[in-house]
């Protein structure tokens, strides 16, 4: 039998995670484009772009940790 509550939780978390990755990547690309145009805040925009690209990477790495049972057990303490 399908556990619909668990299925719903997985679907919602997947949707929210995908939206977070898309938003962070969009912010990073936008900041990088503005930084390449120059101006007085170019360095600040580059730092912001790097930050948001790092956020994307961390979200992806956390997803990998959750998917791989060995990593989940070693890092988070559960499988």
mmCIF file of the N, C-alpha and C atoms, coordinates in Angstrom:
data_MODEL
# 
_entry.id   MODEL 
# 
loop_
_atom_site.group_PDB 
_atom_site.id 
_atom_site.type_symbol 
_atom_site.label_atom_id 
_atom_site.label_alt_id 
_atom_site.label_comp_id 
_atom_site.label_asym_id 
_atom_site.label_entity_id 
_atom_site.label_seq_id 
_atom_site.pdbx_PDB_ins_code 
_atom_site.Cartn_x 
_atom_site.Cartn_y 
_atom_site.Cartn_z 
_atom_site.occupancy 
_atom_site.B_iso_or_equiv 
_atom_site.pdbx_formal_charge 
_atom_site.auth_seq_id 
_atom_site.auth_comp_id 
_atom_site.auth_asym_id 
_atom_site.auth_atom_id 
_atom_site.pdbx_PDB_model_num 
ATOM 1   N N  . UNK A 1 1  ? 0.839  -1.176 0.000   1.00 0.00 ? 1  UNK A N  1 
ATOM 2   C CA . UNK A 1 1  ? 0.000  0.000  0.000   1.00 0.00 ? 1  UNK A CA 1 
ATOM 3   C C  . UNK A 1 1  ? 0.890  1.248  0.000   1.00 0.00 ? 1  UNK A C  1 
ATOM 4   N N  . UNK A 1 2  ? 0.454  2.250  -0.696  1.00 0.00 ? 2  UNK A N  1 
ATOM 5   C CA . UNK A 1 2  ? 1.212  3.501  -0.804  1.00 0.00 ? 2  UNK A CA 1 
ATOM 6   C C  . UNK A 1 2  ? 0.923  4.374  0.403   1.00 0.00 ? 2  UNK A C  1 
ATOM 7   N N  . UNK A 1 3  ? 1.989  4.886  1.002   1.00 0.00 ? 3  UNK A N  1 
ATOM 8   C CA . UNK A 1 3  ? 1.851  5.831  2.110   1.00 0.00 ? 3  UNK A CA 1 
ATOM 9   C C  . UNK A 1 3  ? 1.736  7.233  1.501   1.00 0.00 ? 3  UNK A C  1 
ATOM 10  N N  . UNK A 1 4  ? 0.496  7.695  1.337   1.00 0.00 ? 4  UNK A N  1 
ATOM 11  C CA . UNK A 1 4  ? 0.256  8.952  0.636   1.00 0.00 ? 4  UNK A CA 1 
ATOM 12  C C  . UNK A 1 4  ? 0.769  10.166 1.409   1.00 0.00 ? 4  UNK A C  1 
ATOM 13  N N  . UNK A 1 5  ? 0.789  10.089 2.711   1.00 0.00 ? 5  UNK A N  1 
ATOM 14  C CA . UNK A 1 5  ? 1.300  11.211 3.497   1.00 0.00 ? 5  UNK A CA 1 
ATOM 15  C C  . UNK A 1 5  ? 2.797  11.390 3.247   1.00 0.00 ? 5  UNK A C  1 
ATOM 16  N N  . UNK A 1 6  ? 3.539  10.299 3.253   1.00 0.00 ? 6  UNK A N  1 
ATOM 17  C CA . UNK A 1 6  ? 4.972  10.364 2.979   1.00 0.00 ? 6  UNK A CA 1 
ATOM 18  C C  . UNK A 1 6  ? 5.228  10.822 1.540   1.00 0.00 ? 6  UNK A C  1 
ATOM 19  N N  . UNK A 1 7  ? 4.419  10.340 0.620   1.00 0.00 ? 7  UNK A N  1 
ATOM 20  C CA . UNK A 1 7  ? 4.536  10.751 -0.773  1.00 0.00 ? 7  UNK A CA 1 
ATOM 21  C C  . UNK A 1 7  ? 4.295  12.252 -0.911  1.00 0.00 ? 7  UNK A C  1 
ATOM 22  N N  . UNK A 1 8  ? 3.307  12.763 -0.210  1.00 0.00 ? 8  UNK A N  1 
ATOM 23  C CA . UNK A 1 8  ? 3.008  14.197 -0.241  1.00 0.00 ? 8  UNK A CA 1 
ATOM 24  C C  . UNK A 1 8  ? 4.144  15.023 0.337   1.00 0.00 ? 8  UNK A C  1 
ATOM 25  N N  . UNK A 1 9  ? 4.737  14.555 1.429   1.00 0.00 ? 9  UNK A N  1 
ATOM 26  C CA . UNK A 1 9  ? 5.861  15.263 2.037   1.00 0.00 ? 9  UNK A CA 1 
ATOM 27  C C  . UNK A 1 9  ? 7.045  15.314 1.071   1.00 0.00 ? 9  UNK A C  1 
ATOM 28  N N  . UNK A 1 10 ? 7.347  14.213 0.435   1.00 0.00 ? 10 UNK A N  1 
ATOM 29  C CA . UNK A 1 10 ? 8.448  14.169 -0.528  1.00 0.00 ? 10 UNK A CA 1 
ATOM 30  C C  . UNK A 1 10 ? 8.164  15.104 -1.699  1.00 0.00 ? 10 UNK A C  1 
ATOM 31  N N  . UNK A 1 11 ? 6.934  15.116 -2.177  1.00 0.00 ? 11 UNK A N  1 
ATOM 32  C CA . UNK A 1 11 ? 6.584  15.985 -3.301  1.00 0.00 ? 11 UNK A CA 1 
ATOM 33  C C  . UNK A 1 11 ? 6.722  17.460 -2.933  1.00 0.00 ? 11 UNK A C  1 
ATOM 34  N N  . UNK A 1 12 ? 6.271  17.834 -1.755  1.00 0.00 ? 12 UNK A N  1 
ATOM 35  C CA . UNK A 1 12 ? 6.349  19.233 -1.329  1.00 0.00 ? 12 UNK A CA 1 
ATOM 36  C C  . UNK A 1 12 ? 7.799  19.658 -1.112  1.00 0.00 ? 12 UNK A C  1 
ATOM 37  N N  . UNK A 1 13 ? 8.581  18.811 -0.447  1.00 0.00 ? 13 UNK A N  1 
ATOM 38  C CA . UNK A 1 13 ? 9.993  19.148 -0.201  1.00 0.00 ? 13 UNK A CA 1 
ATOM 39  C C  . UNK A 1 13 ? 10.755 19.244 -1.522  1.00 0.00 ? 13 UNK A C  1 
ATOM 40  N N  . UNK A 1 14 ? 10.465 18.377 -2.462  1.00 0.00 ? 14 UNK A N  1 
ATOM 41  C CA . UNK A 1 14 ? 11.113 18.430 -3.766  1.00 0.00 ? 14 UNK A CA 1 
ATOM 42  C C  . UNK A 1 14 ? 10.766 19.719 -4.488  1.00 0.00 ? 14 UNK A C  1 
ATOM 43  N N  . UNK A 1 15 ? 9.509  20.099 -4.458  1.00 0.00 ? 15 UNK A N  1 
ATOM 44  C CA . UNK A 1 15 ? 9.063  21.325 -5.116  1.00 0.00 ? 15 UNK A CA 1 
ATOM 45  C C  . UNK A 1 15 ? 9.721  22.552 -4.495  1.00 0.00 ? 15 UNK A C  1 
ATOM 46  N N  . UNK A 1 16 ? 9.733  22.620 -3.171  1.00 0.00 ? 16 UNK A N  1 
ATOM 47  C CA . UNK A 1 16 ? 10.337 23.764 -2.476  1.00 0.00 ? 16 UNK A CA 1 
ATOM 48  C C  . UNK A 1 16 ? 11.847 23.825 -2.746  1.00 0.00 ? 16 UNK A C  1 
ATOM 49  N N  . UNK A 1 17 ? 12.510 22.691 -2.719  1.00 0.00 ? 17 UNK A N  1 
ATOM 50  C CA . UNK A 1 17 ? 13.953 22.667 -2.992  1.00 0.00 ? 17 UNK A CA 1 
ATOM 51  C C  . UNK A 1 17 ? 14.258 23.117 -4.418  1.00 0.00 ? 17 UNK A C  1 
ATOM 52  N N  . UNK A 1 18 ? 13.462 22.662 -5.360  1.00 0.00 ? 18 UNK A N  1 
ATOM 53  C CA . UNK A 1 18 ? 13.657 23.075 -6.751  1.00 0.00 ? 18 UNK A CA 1 
ATOM 54  C C  . UNK A 1 18 ? 13.459 24.577 -6.899  1.00 0.00 ? 18 UNK A C  1 
ATOM 55  N N  . UNK A 1 19 ? 12.470 25.125 -6.246  1.00 0.00 ? 19 UNK A N  1 
ATOM 56  C CA . UNK A 1 19 ? 12.231 26.567 -6.315  1.00 0.00 ? 19 UNK A CA 1 
ATOM 57  C C  . UNK A 1 19 ? 13.385 27.351 -5.673  1.00 0.00 ? 19 UNK A C  1 
ATOM 58  N N  . UNK A 1 20 ? 13.926 26.836 -4.589  1.00 0.00 ? 20 UNK A N  1 
ATOM 59  C CA . UNK A 1 20 ? 15.067 27.504 -3.935  1.00 0.00 ? 20 UNK A CA 1 
ATOM 60  C C  . UNK A 1 20 ? 16.297 27.500 -4.835  1.00 0.00 ? 20 UNK A C  1 
ATOM 61  N N  . UNK A 1 21 ? 16.558 26.382 -5.498  1.00 0.00 ? 21 UNK A N  1 
ATOM 62  C CA . UNK A 1 21 ? 17.705 26.303 -6.402  1.00 0.00 ? 21 UNK A CA 1 
ATOM 63  C C  . UNK A 1 21 ? 17.518 27.256 -7.578  1.00 0.00 ? 21 UNK A C  1 
ATOM 64  N N  . UNK A 1 22 ? 16.330 27.270 -8.160  1.00 0.00 ? 22 UNK A N  1 
ATOM 65  C CA . UNK A 1 22 ? 16.072 28.154 -9.295  1.00 0.00 ? 22 UNK A CA 1 
ATOM 66  C C  . UNK A 1 22 ? 16.196 29.616 -8.886  1.00 0.00 ? 22 UNK A C  1 
ATOM 67  N N  . UNK A 1 23 ? 15.656 29.972 -7.736  1.00 0.00 ? 23 UNK A N  1 
ATOM 68  C CA . UNK A 1 23 ? 15.738 31.360 -7.271  1.00 0.00 ? 23 UNK A CA 1 
ATOM 69  C C  . UNK A 1 23 ? 17.177 31.771 -6.995  1.00 0.00 ? 23 UNK A C  1 
ATOM 70  N N  . UNK A 1 24 ? 17.931 30.934 -6.305  1.00 0.00 ? 24 UNK A N  1 
ATOM 71  C CA . UNK A 1 24 ? 19.324 31.259 -5.995  1.00 0.00 ? 24 UNK A CA 1 
ATOM 72  C C  . UNK A 1 24 ? 20.151 31.374 -7.270  1.00 0.00 ? 24 UNK A C  1 
ATOM 73  N N  . UNK A 1 25 ? 19.951 30.474 -8.212  1.00 0.00 ? 25 UNK A N  1 
ATOM 74  C CA . UNK A 1 25 ? 20.692 30.527 -9.474  1.00 0.00 ? 25 UNK A CA 1 
ATOM 75  C C  . UNK A 1 25 ? 20.321 31.777 -10.271 1.00 0.00 ? 25 UNK A C  1 
ATOM 76  N N  . UNK A 1 26 ? 19.038 32.123 -10.271 1.00 0.00 ? 26 UNK A N  1 
ATOM 77  C CA . UNK A 1 26 ? 18.594 33.323 -10.977 1.00 0.00 ? 26 UNK A CA 1 
ATOM 78  C C  . UNK A 1 26 ? 19.207 34.580 -10.374 1.00 0.00 ? 26 UNK A C  1 
ATOM 79  N N  . UNK A 1 27 ? 19.216 34.661 -9.041  1.00 0.00 ? 27 UNK A N  1 
ATOM 80  C CA . UNK A 1 27 ? 19.850 35.804 -8.386  1.00 0.00 ? 27 UNK A CA 1 
ATOM 81  C C  . UNK A 1 27 ? 21.330 35.880 -8.745  1.00 0.00 ? 27 UNK A C  1 
ATOM 82  N N  . UNK A 1 28 ? 21.998 34.739 -8.743  1.00 0.00 ? 28 UNK A N  1 
ATOM 83  C CA . UNK A 1 28 ? 23.433 34.719 -9.036  1.00 0.00 ? 28 UNK A CA 1 
ATOM 84  C C  . UNK A 1 28 ? 23.715 35.178 -10.457 1.00 0.00 ? 28 UNK A C  1 
ATOM 85  N N  . UNK A 1 29 ? 22.942 34.692 -11.408 1.00 0.00 ? 29 UNK A N  1 
ATOM 86  C CA . UNK A 1 29 ? 23.160 35.080 -12.807 1.00 0.00 ? 29 UNK A CA 1 
ATOM 87  C C  . UNK A 1 29 ? 22.873 36.567 -12.997 1.00 0.00 ? 29 UNK A C  1 
ATOM 88  N N  . UNK A 1 30 ? 21.819 37.037 -12.368 1.00 0.00 ? 30 UNK A N  1 
ATOM 89  C CA . UNK A 1 30 ? 21.484 38.466 -12.481 1.00 0.00 ? 30 UNK A CA 1 
ATOM 90  C C  . UNK A 1 30 ? 22.585 39.341 -11.873 1.00 0.00 ? 30 UNK A C  1 
ATOM 91  N N  . UNK A 1 31 ? 23.051 38.990 -10.682 1.00 0.00 ? 31 UNK A N  1 
ATOM 92  C CA . UNK A 1 31 ? 24.118 39.765 -10.051 1.00 0.00 ? 31 UNK A CA 1 
ATOM 93  C C  . UNK A 1 31 ? 25.402 39.734 -10.874 1.00 0.00 ? 31 UNK A C  1 
ATOM 94  N N  . UNK A 1 32 ? 25.702 38.591 -11.465 1.00 0.00 ? 32 UNK A N  1 
ATOM 95  C CA . UNK A 1 32 ? 26.895 38.476 -12.298 1.00 0.00 ? 32 UNK A CA 1 
ATOM 96  C C  . UNK A 1 32 ? 26.765 39.343 -13.552 1.00 0.00 ? 32 UNK A C  1 
ATOM 97  N N  . UNK A 1 33 ? 25.587 39.376 -14.148 1.00 0.00 ? 33 UNK A N  1 
ATOM 98  C CA . UNK A 1 33 ? 25.366 40.208 -15.331 1.00 0.00 ? 33 UNK A CA 1 
ATOM 99  C C  . UNK A 1 33 ? 25.492 41.687 -14.993 1.00 0.00 ? 33 UNK A C  1 
ATOM 100 N N  . UNK A 1 34 ? 24.946 42.096 -13.856 1.00 0.00 ? 34 UNK A N  1 
ATOM 101 C CA . UNK A 1 34 ? 25.048 43.492 -13.436 1.00 0.00 ? 34 UNK A CA 1 
ATOM 102 C C  . UNK A 1 34 ? 26.494 43.842 -13.117 1.00 0.00 ? 34 UNK A C  1 
ATOM 103 N N  . UNK A 1 35 ? 27.236 42.906 -12.517 1.00 0.00 ? 35 UNK A N  1 
ATOM 104 C CA . UNK A 1 35 ? 28.638 43.152 -12.183 1.00 0.00 ? 35 UNK A CA 1 
ATOM 105 C C  . UNK A 1 35 ? 29.477 43.336 -13.447 1.00 0.00 ? 35 UNK A C  1 
ATOM 106 N N  . UNK A 1 36 ? 29.151 42.607 -14.493 1.00 0.00 ? 36 UNK A N  1 
ATOM 107 C CA . UNK A 1 36 ? 29.923 42.730 -15.744 1.00 0.00 ? 36 UNK A CA 1 
ATOM 108 C C  . UNK A 1 36 ? 29.651 44.044 -16.463 1.00 0.00 ? 36 UNK A C  1 
ATOM 109 N N  . UNK A 1 37 ? 28.502 44.665 -16.163 1.00 0.00 ? 37 UNK A N  1 
ATOM 110 C CA . UNK A 1 37 ? 28.211 45.974 -16.749 1.00 0.00 ? 37 UNK A CA 1 
ATOM 111 C C  . UNK A 1 37 ? 29.072 47.060 -16.126 1.00 0.00 ? 37 UNK A C  1 
ATOM 112 N N  . UNK A 1 38 ? 29.663 46.783 -14.986 1.00 0.00 ? 38 UNK A N  1 
ATOM 113 C CA . UNK A 1 38 ? 30.528 47.753 -14.322 1.00 0.00 ? 38 UNK A CA 1 
ATOM 114 C C  . UNK A 1 38 ? 29.733 48.588 -13.331 1.00 0.00 ? 38 UNK A C  1 
ATOM 115 N N  . UNK A 1 39 ? 30.314 49.666 -12.947 1.00 0.00 ? 39 UNK A N  1 
ATOM 116 C CA . UNK A 1 39 ? 29.654 50.537 -11.995 1.00 0.00 ? 39 UNK A CA 1 
ATOM 117 C C  . UNK A 1 39 ? 30.342 50.491 -10.648 1.00 0.00 ? 39 UNK A C  1 
ATOM 118 N N  . UNK A 1 40 ? 29.792 51.236 -9.727  1.00 0.00 ? 40 UNK A N  1 
ATOM 119 C CA . UNK A 1 40 ? 30.440 51.369 -8.415  1.00 0.00 ? 40 UNK A CA 1 
ATOM 120 C C  . UNK A 1 40 ? 30.243 50.143 -7.530  1.00 0.00 ? 40 UNK A C  1 
ATOM 121 N N  . UNK A 1 41 ? 29.225 49.338 -7.803  1.00 0.00 ? 41 UNK A N  1 
ATOM 122 C CA . UNK A 1 41 ? 28.950 48.184 -6.941  1.00 0.00 ? 41 UNK A CA 1 
ATOM 123 C C  . UNK A 1 41 ? 29.305 46.865 -7.618  1.00 0.00 ? 41 UNK A C  1 
ATOM 124 N N  . UNK A 1 42 ? 30.217 46.895 -8.568  1.00 0.00 ? 42 UNK A N  1 
ATOM 125 C CA . UNK A 1 42 ? 30.554 45.678 -9.316  1.00 0.00 ? 42 UNK A CA 1 
ATOM 126 C C  . UNK A 1 42 ? 31.127 44.601 -8.403  1.00 0.00 ? 42 UNK A C  1 
ATOM 127 N N  . UNK A 1 43 ? 31.995 44.982 -7.486  1.00 0.00 ? 43 UNK A N  1 
ATOM 128 C CA . UNK A 1 43 ? 32.603 43.990 -6.592  1.00 0.00 ? 43 UNK A CA 1 
ATOM 129 C C  . UNK A 1 43 ? 31.556 43.389 -5.669  1.00 0.00 ? 43 UNK A C  1 
ATOM 130 N N  . UNK A 1 44 ? 30.660 44.210 -5.154  1.00 0.00 ? 44 UNK A N  1 
ATOM 131 C CA . UNK A 1 44 ? 29.598 43.714 -4.286  1.00 0.00 ? 44 UNK A CA 1 
ATOM 132 C C  . UNK A 1 44 ? 28.686 42.750 -5.044  1.00 0.00 ? 44 UNK A C  1 
ATOM 133 N N  . UNK A 1 45 ? 28.394 43.046 -6.286  1.00 0.00 ? 45 UNK A N  1 
ATOM 134 C CA . UNK A 1 45 ? 27.568 42.156 -7.103  1.00 0.00 ? 45 UNK A CA 1 
ATOM 135 C C  . UNK A 1 45 ? 28.266 40.828 -7.369  1.00 0.00 ? 45 UNK A C  1 
ATOM 136 N N  . UNK A 1 46 ? 29.583 40.871 -7.594  1.00 0.00 ? 46 UNK A N  1 
ATOM 137 C CA . UNK A 1 46 ? 30.329 39.620 -7.805  1.00 0.00 ? 46 UNK A CA 1 
ATOM 138 C C  . UNK A 1 46 ? 30.314 38.757 -6.545  1.00 0.00 ? 46 UNK A C  1 
ATOM 139 N N  . UNK A 1 47 ? 30.484 39.391 -5.402  1.00 0.00 ? 47 UNK A N  1 
ATOM 140 C CA . UNK A 1 47 ? 30.446 38.646 -4.139  1.00 0.00 ? 47 UNK A CA 1 
ATOM 141 C C  . UNK A 1 47 ? 29.065 38.036 -3.936  1.00 0.00 ? 47 UNK A C  1 
ATOM 142 N N  . UNK A 1 48 ? 28.025 38.791 -4.234  1.00 0.00 ? 48 UNK A N  1 
ATOM 143 C CA . UNK A 1 48 ? 26.661 38.262 -4.125  1.00 0.00 ? 48 UNK A CA 1 
ATOM 144 C C  . UNK A 1 48 ? 26.427 37.099 -5.073  1.00 0.00 ? 48 UNK A C  1 
ATOM 145 N N  . UNK A 1 49 ? 26.956 37.195 -6.292  1.00 0.00 ? 49 UNK A N  1 
ATOM 146 C CA . UNK A 1 49 ? 26.801 36.112 -7.264  1.00 0.00 ? 49 UNK A CA 1 
ATOM 147 C C  . UNK A 1 49 ? 27.493 34.847 -6.780  1.00 0.00 ? 49 UNK A C  1 
ATOM 148 N N  . UNK A 1 50 ? 28.705 35.002 -6.267  1.00 0.00 ? 50 UNK A N  1 
ATOM 149 C CA . UNK A 1 50 ? 29.434 33.833 -5.742  1.00 0.00 ? 50 UNK A CA 1 
ATOM 150 C C  . UNK A 1 50 ? 28.671 33.225 -4.571  1.00 0.00 ? 50 UNK A C  1 
ATOM 151 N N  . UNK A 1 51 ? 28.127 34.061 -3.704  1.00 0.00 ? 51 UNK A N  1 
ATOM 152 C CA . UNK A 1 51 ? 27.349 33.573 -2.566  1.00 0.00 ? 51 UNK A CA 1 
ATOM 153 C C  . UNK A 1 51 ? 26.161 32.738 -3.029  1.00 0.00 ? 51 UNK A C  1 
ATOM 154 N N  . UNK A 1 52 ? 25.404 33.255 -3.991  1.00 0.00 ? 52 UNK A N  1 
ATOM 155 C CA . UNK A 1 52 ? 24.223 32.520 -4.443  1.00 0.00 ? 52 UNK A CA 1 
ATOM 156 C C  . UNK A 1 52 ? 24.588 31.262 -5.226  1.00 0.00 ? 52 UNK A C  1 
ATOM 157 N N  . UNK A 1 53 ? 25.691 31.280 -5.967  1.00 0.00 ? 53 UNK A N  1 
ATOM 158 C CA . UNK A 1 53 ? 26.147 30.042 -6.605  1.00 0.00 ? 53 UNK A CA 1 
ATOM 159 C C  . UNK A 1 53 ? 26.545 29.008 -5.539  1.00 0.00 ? 53 UNK A C  1 
ATOM 160 N N  . UNK A 1 54 ? 27.157 29.467 -4.458  1.00 0.00 ? 54 UNK A N  1 
ATOM 161 C CA . UNK A 1 54 ? 27.517 28.561 -3.364  1.00 0.00 ? 54 UNK A CA 1 
ATOM 162 C C  . UNK A 1 54 ? 26.269 27.991 -2.693  1.00 0.00 ? 54 UNK A C  1 
ATOM 163 N N  . UNK A 1 55 ? 25.240 28.809 -2.551  1.00 0.00 ? 55 UNK A N  1 
ATOM 164 C CA . UNK A 1 55 ? 23.974 28.329 -1.983  1.00 0.00 ? 55 UNK A CA 1 
ATOM 165 C C  . UNK A 1 55 ? 23.392 27.221 -2.859  1.00 0.00 ? 55 UNK A C  1 
ATOM 166 N N  . UNK A 1 56 ? 23.442 27.403 -4.177  1.00 0.00 ? 56 UNK A N  1 
ATOM 167 C CA . UNK A 1 56 ? 22.972 26.349 -5.098  1.00 0.00 ? 56 UNK A CA 1 
ATOM 168 C C  . UNK A 1 56 ? 23.753 25.058 -4.887  1.00 0.00 ? 56 UNK A C  1 
ATOM 169 N N  . UNK A 1 57 ? 25.063 25.171 -4.789  1.00 0.00 ? 57 UNK A N  1 
ATOM 170 C CA . UNK A 1 57 ? 25.889 23.987 -4.573  1.00 0.00 ? 57 UNK A CA 1 
ATOM 171 C C  . UNK A 1 57 ? 25.588 23.300 -3.259  1.00 0.00 ? 57 UNK A C  1 
ATOM 172 N N  . UNK A 1 58 ? 25.372 24.082 -2.211  1.00 0.00 ? 58 UNK A N  1 
ATOM 173 C CA . UNK A 1 58 ? 25.057 23.485 -0.906  1.00 0.00 ? 58 UNK A CA 1 
ATOM 174 C C  . UNK A 1 58 ? 23.717 22.767 -0.925  1.00 0.00 ? 58 UNK A C  1 
ATOM 175 N N  . UNK A 1 59 ? 22.738 23.330 -1.606  1.00 0.00 ? 59 UNK A N  1 
ATOM 176 C CA . UNK A 1 59 ? 21.423 22.666 -1.705  1.00 0.00 ? 59 UNK A CA 1 
ATOM 177 C C  . UNK A 1 59 ? 21.566 21.344 -2.441  1.00 0.00 ? 59 UNK A C  1 
ATOM 178 N N  . UNK A 1 60 ? 22.340 21.341 -3.528  1.00 0.00 ? 60 UNK A N  1 
ATOM 179 C CA . UNK A 1 60 ? 22.545 20.105 -4.289  1.00 0.00 ? 60 UNK A CA 1 
ATOM 180 C C  . UNK A 1 60 ? 23.301 19.075 -3.447  1.00 0.00 ? 60 UNK A C  1 
ATOM 181 N N  . UNK A 1 61 ? 24.347 19.507 -2.748  1.00 0.00 ? 61 UNK A N  1 
ATOM 182 C CA . UNK A 1 61 ? 25.099 18.577 -1.906  1.00 0.00 ? 61 UNK A CA 1 
ATOM 183 C C  . UNK A 1 61 ? 24.230 17.999 -0.788  1.00 0.00 ? 61 UNK A C  1 
ATOM 184 N N  . UNK A 1 62 ? 23.380 18.818 -0.193  1.00 0.00 ? 62 UNK A N  1 
ATOM 185 C CA . UNK A 1 62 ? 22.491 18.317 0.850   1.00 0.00 ? 62 UNK A CA 1 
ATOM 186 C C  . UNK A 1 62 ? 21.520 17.287 0.278   1.00 0.00 ? 62 UNK A C  1 
ATOM 187 N N  . UNK A 1 63 ? 21.034 17.530 -0.938  1.00 0.00 ? 63 UNK A N  1 
ATOM 188 C CA . UNK A 1 63 ? 20.163 16.552 -1.586  1.00 0.00 ? 63 UNK A CA 1 
ATOM 189 C C  . UNK A 1 63 ? 20.874 15.228 -1.833  1.00 0.00 ? 63 UNK A C  1 
ATOM 190 N N  . UNK A 1 64 ? 22.143 15.286 -2.236  1.00 0.00 ? 64 UNK A N  1 
ATOM 191 C CA . UNK A 1 64 ? 22.922 14.065 -2.446  1.00 0.00 ? 64 UNK A CA 1 
ATOM 192 C C  . UNK A 1 64 ? 23.116 13.330 -1.125  1.00 0.00 ? 64 UNK A C  1 
ATOM 193 N N  . UNK A 1 65 ? 23.389 14.087 -0.061  1.00 0.00 ? 65 UNK A N  1 
ATOM 194 C CA . UNK A 1 65 ? 23.552 13.464 1.259   1.00 0.00 ? 65 UNK A CA 1 
ATOM 195 C C  . UNK A 1 65 ? 22.267 12.760 1.674   1.00 0.00 ? 65 UNK A C  1 
ATOM 196 N N  . UNK A 1 66 ? 21.122 13.353 1.386   1.00 0.00 ? 66 UNK A N  1 
ATOM 197 C CA . UNK A 1 66 ? 19.851 12.718 1.748   1.00 0.00 ? 66 UNK A CA 1 
ATOM 198 C C  . UNK A 1 66 ? 19.563 11.477 0.911   1.00 0.00 ? 66 UNK A C  1 
ATOM 199 N N  . UNK A 1 67 ? 19.994 11.480 -0.344  1.00 0.00 ? 67 UNK A N  1 
ATOM 200 C CA . UNK A 1 67 ? 19.699 10.359 -1.235  1.00 0.00 ? 67 UNK A CA 1 
ATOM 201 C C  . UNK A 1 67 ? 20.591 9.157  -0.949  1.00 0.00 ? 67 UNK A C  1 
ATOM 202 N N  . UNK A 1 68 ? 21.875 9.375  -0.696  1.00 0.00 ? 68 UNK A N  1 
ATOM 203 C CA . UNK A 1 68 ? 22.827 8.280  -0.502  1.00 0.00 ? 68 UNK A CA 1 
ATOM 204 C C  . UNK A 1 68 ? 22.771 7.824  0.955   1.00 0.00 ? 68 UNK A C  1 
ATOM 205 N N  . UNK A 1 69 ? 22.336 6.580  1.202   1.00 0.00 ? 69 UNK A N  1 
ATOM 206 C CA . UNK A 1 69 ? 22.155 6.123  2.578   1.00 0.00 ? 69 UNK A CA 1 
ATOM 207 C C  . UNK A 1 69 ? 23.422 6.161  3.430   1.00 0.00 ? 69 UNK A C  1 
ATOM 208 N N  . UNK A 1 70 ? 24.568 5.838  2.859   1.00 0.00 ? 70 UNK A N  1 
ATOM 209 C CA . UNK A 1 70 ? 25.812 5.833  3.628   1.00 0.00 ? 70 UNK A CA 1 
ATOM 210 C C  . UNK A 1 70 ? 26.137 7.245  4.109   1.00 0.00 ? 70 UNK A C  1 
ATOM 211 N N  . UNK A 1 71 ? 25.955 8.215  3.239   1.00 0.00 ? 71 UNK A N  1 
ATOM 212 C CA . UNK A 1 71 ? 26.223 9.607  3.626   1.00 0.00 ? 71 UNK A CA 1 
ATOM 213 C C  . UNK A 1 71 ? 25.222 10.102 4.658   1.00 0.00 ? 71 UNK A C  1 
ATOM 214 N N  . UNK A 1 72 ? 23.957 9.728  4.497   1.00 0.00 ? 72 UNK A N  1 
ATOM 215 C CA . UNK A 1 72 ? 22.946 10.136 5.469   1.00 0.00 ? 72 UNK A CA 1 
ATOM 216 C C  . UNK A 1 72 ? 23.269 9.605  6.856   1.00 0.00 ? 72 UNK A C  1 
ATOM 217 N N  . UNK A 1 73 ? 23.692 8.365  6.898   1.00 0.00 ? 73 UNK A N  1 
ATOM 218 C CA . UNK A 1 73 ? 24.004 7.737  8.181   1.00 0.00 ? 73 UNK A CA 1 
ATOM 219 C C  . UNK A 1 73 ? 25.245 8.360  8.817   1.00 0.00 ? 73 UNK A C  1 
ATOM 220 N N  . UNK A 1 74 ? 26.273 8.602  8.012   1.00 0.00 ? 74 UNK A N  1 
ATOM 221 C CA . UNK A 1 74 ? 27.528 9.120  8.560   1.00 0.00 ? 74 UNK A CA 1 
ATOM 222 C C  . UNK A 1 74 ? 27.449 10.604 8.917   1.00 0.00 ? 74 UNK A C  1 
ATOM 223 N N  . UNK A 1 75 ? 26.781 11.388 8.105   1.00 0.00 ? 75 UNK A N  1 
ATOM 224 C CA . UNK A 1 75 ? 26.743 12.835 8.307   1.00 0.00 ? 75 UNK A CA 1 
ATOM 225 C C  . UNK A 1 75 ? 25.590 13.258 9.207   1.00 0.00 ? 75 UNK A C  1 
ATOM 226 N N  . UNK A 1 76 ? 24.394 12.744 8.918   1.00 0.00 ? 76 UNK A N  1 
ATOM 227 C CA . UNK A 1 76 ? 23.205 13.181 9.644   1.00 0.00 ? 76 UNK A CA 1 
ATOM 228 C C  . UNK A 1 76 ? 22.816 12.259 10.808  1.00 0.00 ? 76 UNK A C  1 
ATOM 229 N N  . UNK A 1 77 ? 23.332 11.050 10.805  1.00 0.00 ? 77 UNK A N  1 
ATOM 230 C CA . UNK A 1 77 ? 23.037 10.130 11.892  1.00 0.00 ? 77 UNK A CA 1 
ATOM 231 C C  . UNK A 1 77 ? 21.809 9.259  11.681  1.00 0.00 ? 77 UNK A C  1 
ATOM 232 N N  . UNK A 1 78 ? 21.218 9.286  10.498  1.00 0.00 ? 78 UNK A N  1 
ATOM 233 C CA . UNK A 1 78 ? 20.081 8.397  10.219  1.00 0.00 ? 78 UNK A CA 1 
ATOM 234 C C  . UNK A 1 78 ? 20.173 7.913  8.780   1.00 0.00 ? 78 UNK A C  1 
ATOM 235 N N  . UNK A 1 79 ? 19.450 6.823  8.491   1.00 0.00 ? 79 UNK A N  1 
ATOM 236 C CA . UNK A 1 79 ? 19.456 6.309  7.132   1.00 0.00 ? 79 UNK A CA 1 
ATOM 237 C C  . UNK A 1 79 ? 18.077 6.232  6.572   1.00 0.00 ? 79 UNK A C  1 
# 
